[in-house]
Amino acid sequence: MYAGRRERLVRFLDEQDLDALVLRRPSSVAWAAGGARAHIDVTGETGVAWLVVTRESVRVVTSRIEAERLAAEELTDPDLEWTVLEWPADQAAAVPTGDRVGVDGALAGCRDVSAELEVARRSLLPEELERYRALGRDAAEALTATARARGAAESERQWAAHAAAELIARGADPLVLLVAGADRVRRYRHPLPTSSPAGDLVMVVVCARRHGLFANLTRFVAARPLSPEQADVQDRLLRVEAAFLDATRPGVAVADAFAAGTAAYGTHGFDPDEWKRHHQGGPTGYLSRDHLATPDATELIEDAQAFGWNPSVPGLKVEDTVLATPTGAEILTVDPAWPTETVSGRHRPLVLVQG
């Protein structure tokens, strides 16, 4: 556990007036322990390794099934303490309880501090930023490789399988994977892949996790050049996205960034209510979205906080993972090989035309 994280954990105990903090969710363990994987079942709300954090120590609570592998491959810090249980044992019985014990969710006898933990992990440390930039690059390259390898006659599932393989080969888990071909892309904003052929326009959406961090991005691939009408929609949608990105700066209210982006739909010739037909994204990091941005969001954007905005209209969407910095939004999910257009000073992805 690197020093910056240990300091933040102790500060969290002080700020919340806690004697101990119990972390059970894989996202929480990854954040606290430098990207450690605490899951087996990716759908599980709690992982196979729990952490008990005090001012003096960090203790791992796990079963005999997992302990040796975790110590060798995931939770390798020699200063960690260990409680190793027989596999039928109840992990909850091995952690402290009481009013001064916080937990990242509901656990009998403890105080739920999950909302406060989301605040604590917003601003990313240098070690996290280094990992995030590498993940963003790899995730973008995985979709470029997929776009070059698959064709219009292949099914959405074949596109999805290739994207998943490219991500897994790069050490990332594709926890969200959406694909829509030409027959479905105008109808559905969240299209799970089917046996339908991709056709002449396909959308691929991924939320890829590595070291606990999520890279979220969307790419479109066409078998033929866009029509003038499609190219115009693409250009105008990128300008809607630019309004979100221009406002993604430390100290700006999330609600204000949301308002700037949603107002841009009408400004750029779309239905002013288009934003109501699909969420627009929001803060990300150790979840695909920590929460969705809304007009009622009360928090301020922090320095080095990650966001995934995803404005969309029927048949087209744009999405990348970015960092809020004092000099503007830094795009993380970048592959220089993908075609781009400069919008508001940033290289933004166009529909890749095959051939």
LUMNUZA-840452 format. One record per residue (C-alpha): x negated, y negated, z; residue in three letters. Coordinates in steps of 0.2 Angstrom, whole numbers, always signed. Layout:
N
ATOM; X; Y; Z; ALA
...
This chain:
355
ATOM; +0; +0; +0; MET
ATOM; -9; -16; -6; TYR
ATOM; -11; -30; +7; ALA
ATOM; +1; -42; -1; GLY
ATOM; +16; -30; +0; ARG
ATOM; +11; -25; +18; ARG
ATOM; +11; -44; +23; GLU
ATOM; +28; -46; +15; ARG
ATOM; +36; -31; +24; LEU
ATOM; +29; -38; +41; VAL
ATOM; +36; -55; +37; ARG
ATOM; +53; -47; +33; PHE
ATOM; +53; -39; +50; LEU
ATOM; +50; -55; +58; ASP
ATOM; +63; -65; +47; GLU
ATOM; +76; -52; +50; GLN
ATOM; +72; -50; +69; ASP
ATOM; +69; -31; +66; LEU
ATOM; +58; -18; +75; ASP
ATOM; +59; -6; +60; ALA
ATOM; +64; -5; +42; LEU
ATOM; +70; +11; +34; VAL
ATOM; +69; +12; +15; LEU
ATOM; +78; +26; +7; ARG
ATOM; +82; +21; -11; ARG
ATOM; +69; +25; -24; PRO
ATOM; +69; +7; -30; SER
ATOM; +65; +1; -12; SER
ATOM; +51; +14; -10; VAL
ATOM; +44; +10; -26; ALA
ATOM; +44; -9; -22; TRP
ATOM; +36; -6; -4; ALA
ATOM; +24; +8; -10; ALA
ATOM; +16; +1; -26; GLY
ATOM; +27; +10; -38; GLY
ATOM; +28; +27; -30; ALA
ATOM; +41; +38; -37; ARG
ATOM; +53; +44; -23; ALA
ATOM; +66; +52; -34; HIS
ATOM; +69; +70; -41; ILE
ATOM; +87; +68; -46; ASP
ATOM; +88; +51; -55; VAL
ATOM; +106; +49; -51; THR
ATOM; +103; +50; -32; GLY
ATOM; +106; +35; -22; GLU
ATOM; +93; +40; -9; THR
ATOM; +76; +48; -13; GLY
ATOM; +66; +63; -7; VAL
ATOM; +54; +51; +2; ALA
ATOM; +60; +38; +15; TRP
ATOM; +49; +25; +23; LEU
ATOM; +49; +19; +41; VAL
ATOM; +41; +2; +41; VAL
ATOM; +35; -6; +58; THR
ATOM; +23; -20; +62; ARG
ATOM; +10; -6; +66; GLU
ATOM; +13; +7; +53; SER
ATOM; +22; +15; +38; VAL
ATOM; +28; +32; +40; ARG
ATOM; +34; +44; +26; VAL
ATOM; +49; +55; +30; VAL
ATOM; +51; +70; +18; THR
ATOM; +53; +88; +17; SER
ATOM; +40; +102; +15; ARG
ATOM; +45; +105; -3; ILE
ATOM; +39; +87; -8; GLU
ATOM; +26; +82; +5; ALA
ATOM; +10; +90; -4; GLU
ATOM; +14; +83; -21; ARG
ATOM; +19; +66; -14; LEU
ATOM; +3; +64; -4; ALA
ATOM; -7; +69; -19; ALA
ATOM; +1; +59; -33; GLU
ATOM; +13; +46; -27; GLU
ATOM; +11; +40; -9; LEU
ATOM; -8; +42; -8; THR
ATOM; -13; +28; +4; ASP
ATOM; -23; +37; +18; PRO
ATOM; -16; +25; +31; ASP
ATOM; +2; +32; +29; LEU
ATOM; +9; +42; +43; GLU
ATOM; +19; +58; +39; TRP
ATOM; +34; +67; +46; THR
ATOM; +37; +83; +36; VAL
ATOM; +53; +92; +39; LEU
ATOM; +59; +109; +34; GLU
ATOM; +70; +108; +19; TRP
ATOM; +87; +110; +28; PRO
ATOM; +83; +96; +41; ALA
ATOM; +93; +80; +41; ASP
ATOM; +81; +66; +36; GLN
ATOM; +92; +53; +45; ALA
ATOM; +89; +62; +62; ALA
ATOM; +70; +58; +59; ALA
ATOM; +71; +39; +58; VAL
ATOM; +75; +26; +71; PRO
ATOM; +92; +18; +74; THR
ATOM; +99; +3; +83; GLY
ATOM; +103; -15; +81; ASP
ATOM; +85; -19; +77; ARG
ATOM; +83; -6; +64; VAL
ATOM; +86; -12; +46; GLY
ATOM; +91; +0; +31; VAL
ATOM; +93; -3; +13; ASP
ATOM; +111; +3; +13; GLY
ATOM; +123; +11; +24; ALA
ATOM; +116; +22; +38; LEU
ATOM; +125; +25; +54; ALA
ATOM; +117; +16; +69; GLY
ATOM; +107; +4; +58; CYS
ATOM; +109; -13; +51; ARG
ATOM; +112; -14; +32; ASP
ATOM; +99; -27; +25; VAL
ATOM; +100; -22; +7; SER
ATOM; +105; -40; +2; ALA
ATOM; +91; -47; +11; GLU
ATOM; +79; -35; +3; LEU
ATOM; +85; -40; -14; GLU
ATOM; +80; -58; -10; VAL
ATOM; +63; -52; -3; ALA
ATOM; +58; -43; -19; ARG
ATOM; +62; -57; -32; ARG
ATOM; +46; -65; -33; SER
ATOM; +33; -52; -40; LEU
ATOM; +15; -51; -34; LEU
ATOM; +0; -51; -46; PRO
ATOM; -1; -32; -45; GLU
ATOM; +17; -30; -50; GLU
ATOM; +15; -43; -64; LEU
ATOM; +0; -33; -71; GLU
ATOM; +11; -17; -72; ARG
ATOM; +26; -26; -78; TYR
ATOM; +17; -34; -93; ARG
ATOM; +10; -17; -98; ALA
ATOM; +27; -8; -96; LEU
ATOM; +35; -22; -107; GLY
ATOM; +22; -20; -120; ARG
ATOM; +24; -1; -120; ASP
ATOM; +43; -1; -121; ALA
ATOM; +43; -13; -135; ALA
ATOM; +30; -2; -145; GLU
ATOM; +41; +13; -141; ALA
ATOM; +56; +5; -150; LEU
ATOM; +44; +0; -165; THR
ATOM; +38; +17; -167; ALA
ATOM; +56; +24; -166; THR
ATOM; +62; +11; -180; ALA
ATOM; +48; +16; -191; ARG
ATOM; +51; +35; -189; ALA
ATOM; +70; +37; -190; ARG
ATOM; +82; +34; -205; GLY
ATOM; +99; +29; -210; ALA
ATOM; +105; +47; -213; ALA
ATOM; +100; +53; -195; GLU
ATOM; +112; +53; -181; SER
ATOM; +113; +41; -166; GLU
ATOM; +107; +55; -155; ARG
ATOM; +92; +58; -166; GLN
ATOM; +87; +40; -164; TRP
ATOM; +90; +41; -145; ALA
ATOM; +80; +57; -144; ALA
ATOM; +65; +48; -153; HIS
ATOM; +66; +33; -142; ALA
ATOM; +67; +43; -126; ALA
ATOM; +52; +54; -132; ALA
ATOM; +42; +38; -136; GLU
ATOM; +45; +31; -119; LEU
ATOM; +42; +47; -109; ILE
ATOM; +25; +49; -119; ALA
ATOM; +21; +32; -112; ARG
ATOM; +25; +37; -94; GLY
ATOM; +42; +27; -93; ALA
ATOM; +59; +35; -89; ASP
ATOM; +73; +29; -101; PRO
ATOM; +86; +27; -88; LEU
ATOM; +98; +18; -100; VAL
ATOM; +98; +23; -118; LEU
ATOM; +112; +16; -130; LEU
ATOM; +112; +18; -149; VAL
ATOM; +126; +12; -161; ALA
ATOM; +125; +14; -180; GLY
ATOM; +134; +4; -193; ALA
ATOM; +151; +12; -190; ASP
ATOM; +151; +8; -171; ARG
ATOM; +140; -7; -168; VAL
ATOM; +153; -20; -171; ARG
ATOM; +166; -12; -160; ARG
ATOM; +156; -7; -144; TYR
ATOM; +144; -17; -133; ARG
ATOM; +139; -1; -123; HIS
ATOM; +138; +13; -135; PRO
ATOM; +132; +29; -129; LEU
ATOM; +124; +39; -144; PRO
ATOM; +135; +51; -154; THR
ATOM; +133; +62; -169; SER
ATOM; +138; +48; -180; SER
ATOM; +125; +43; -193; PRO
ATOM; +115; +27; -190; ALA
ATOM; +119; +20; -207; GLY
ATOM; +112; +4; -214; ASP
ATOM; +112; -5; -197; LEU
ATOM; +108; +2; -180; VAL
ATOM; +106; -5; -162; MET
ATOM; +95; +3; -149; VAL
ATOM; +95; -2; -131; VAL
ATOM; +84; +4; -117; VAL
ATOM; +81; +1; -99; CYS
ATOM; +64; +9; -96; ALA
ATOM; +57; +12; -78; ARG
ATOM; +39; +14; -74; ARG
ATOM; +31; +11; -57; HIS
ATOM; +49; +7; -51; GLY
ATOM; +50; -8; -63; LEU
ATOM; +62; -10; -77; PHE
ATOM; +59; -16; -95; ALA
ATOM; +76; -20; -103; ASN
ATOM; +76; -23; -122; LEU
ATOM; +87; -22; -137; THR
ATOM; +82; -20; -155; ARG
ATOM; +91; -19; -172; PHE
ATOM; +85; -10; -187; VAL
ATOM; +93; -12; -205; ALA
ATOM; +91; -1; -220; ALA
ATOM; +93; -16; -232; ARG
ATOM; +90; -34; -230; PRO
ATOM; +103; -44; -220; LEU
ATOM; +117; -53; -230; SER
ATOM; +116; -72; -229; PRO
ATOM; +131; -71; -217; GLU
ATOM; +122; -59; -205; GLN
ATOM; +106; -69; -206; ALA
ATOM; +116; -84; -201; ASP
ATOM; +124; -75; -186; VAL
ATOM; +107; -69; -181; GLN
ATOM; +99; -86; -181; ASP
ATOM; +113; -94; -171; ARG
ATOM; +113; -80; -158; LEU
ATOM; +94; -83; -155; LEU
ATOM; +98; -101; -152; ARG
ATOM; +111; -96; -139; VAL
ATOM; +98; -85; -131; GLU
ATOM; +86; -100; -131; ALA
ATOM; +98; -109; -120; ALA
ATOM; +97; -96; -107; PHE
ATOM; +78; -94; -108; LEU
ATOM; +75; -113; -108; ASP
ATOM; +84; -114; -91; ALA
ATOM; +75; -99; -84; THR
ATOM; +63; -109; -73; ARG
ATOM; +59; -108; -54; PRO
ATOM; +70; -119; -44; GLY
ATOM; +84; -119; -57; VAL
ATOM; +101; -112; -50; ALA
ATOM; +105; -95; -58; VAL
ATOM; +123; -102; -60; ALA
ATOM; +115; -117; -70; ASP
ATOM; +105; -106; -81; ALA
ATOM; +121; -95; -84; PHE
ATOM; +131; -111; -88; ALA
ATOM; +118; -117; -101; ALA
ATOM; +118; -101; -110; GLY
ATOM; +136; -98; -110; THR
ATOM; +140; -116; -116; ALA
ATOM; +128; -113; -131; ALA
ATOM; +140; -100; -139; TYR
ATOM; +152; -114; -144; GLY
ATOM; +138; -126; -148; THR
ATOM; +131; -114; -161; HIS
ATOM; +148; -110; -169; GLY
ATOM; +154; -95; -160; PHE
ATOM; +170; -93; -150; ASP
ATOM; +166; -103; -134; PRO
ATOM; +174; -88; -124; ASP
ATOM; +163; -75; -132; GLU
ATOM; +153; -73; -116; TRP
ATOM; +168; -66; -107; LYS
ATOM; +168; -51; -118; ARG
ATOM; +151; -44; -112; HIS
ATOM; +140; -48; -97; HIS
ATOM; +126; -60; -100; GLN
ATOM; +113; -51; -89; GLY
ATOM; +104; -58; -74; GLY
ATOM; +89; -54; -62; PRO
ATOM; +80; -38; -65; THR
ATOM; +64; -30; -58; GLY
ATOM; +67; -14; -47; TYR
ATOM; +84; -11; -55; LEU
ATOM; +90; -13; -72; SER
ATOM; +99; -28; -65; ARG
ATOM; +98; -33; -47; ASP
ATOM; +115; -41; -50; HIS
ATOM; +124; -49; -65; LEU
ATOM; +123; -67; -66; ALA
ATOM; +140; -76; -65; THR
ATOM; +146; -94; -64; PRO
ATOM; +147; -92; -45; ASP
ATOM; +129; -87; -42; ALA
ATOM; +122; -96; -27; THR
ATOM; +104; -92; -28; GLU
ATOM; +89; -102; -36; LEU
ATOM; +77; -94; -48; ILE
ATOM; +60; -90; -40; GLU
ATOM; +43; -91; -48; ASP
ATOM; +38; -74; -55; ALA
ATOM; +55; -68; -55; GLN
ATOM; +61; -56; -69; ALA
ATOM; +77; -59; -79; PHE
ATOM; +85; -49; -93; GLY
ATOM; +97; -60; -102; TRP
ATOM; +108; -52; -116; ASN
ATOM; +119; -63; -126; PRO
ATOM; +129; -54; -139; SER
ATOM; +143; -56; -152; VAL
ATOM; +151; -42; -162; PRO
ATOM; +138; -32; -172; GLY
ATOM; +123; -41; -164; LEU
ATOM; +114; -44; -148; LYS
ATOM; +97; -50; -142; VAL
ATOM; +88; -44; -126; GLU
ATOM; +71; -45; -118; ASP
ATOM; +64; -45; -101; THR
ATOM; +56; -61; -96; VAL
ATOM; +47; -69; -81; LEU
ATOM; +52; -86; -74; ALA
ATOM; +36; -97; -73; THR
ATOM; +34; -116; -71; PRO
ATOM; +28; -117; -89; THR
ATOM; +44; -108; -96; GLY
ATOM; +50; -90; -98; ALA
ATOM; +36; -77; -102; GLU
ATOM; +42; -63; -113; ILE
ATOM; +36; -46; -107; LEU
ATOM; +44; -34; -119; THR
ATOM; +33; -39; -134; VAL
ATOM; +26; -29; -149; ASP
ATOM; +17; -41; -161; PRO
ATOM; +21; -28; -175; ALA
ATOM; +39; -32; -174; TRP
ATOM; +46; -46; -185; PRO
ATOM; +50; -62; -176; THR
ATOM; +56; -80; -179; GLU
ATOM; +50; -95; -168; THR
ATOM; +65; -102; -158; VAL
ATOM; +62; -115; -145; SER
ATOM; +43; -112; -146; GLY
ATOM; +45; -93; -143; ARG
ATOM; +43; -78; -155; HIS
ATOM; +60; -69; -155; ARG
ATOM; +64; -53; -162; PRO
ATOM; +73; -52; -179; LEU
ATOM; +82; -37; -186; VAL
ATOM; +68; -25; -193; LEU
ATOM; +72; -21; -211; VAL
ATOM; +65; -4; -215; GLN
ATOM; +55; -1; -231; GLY
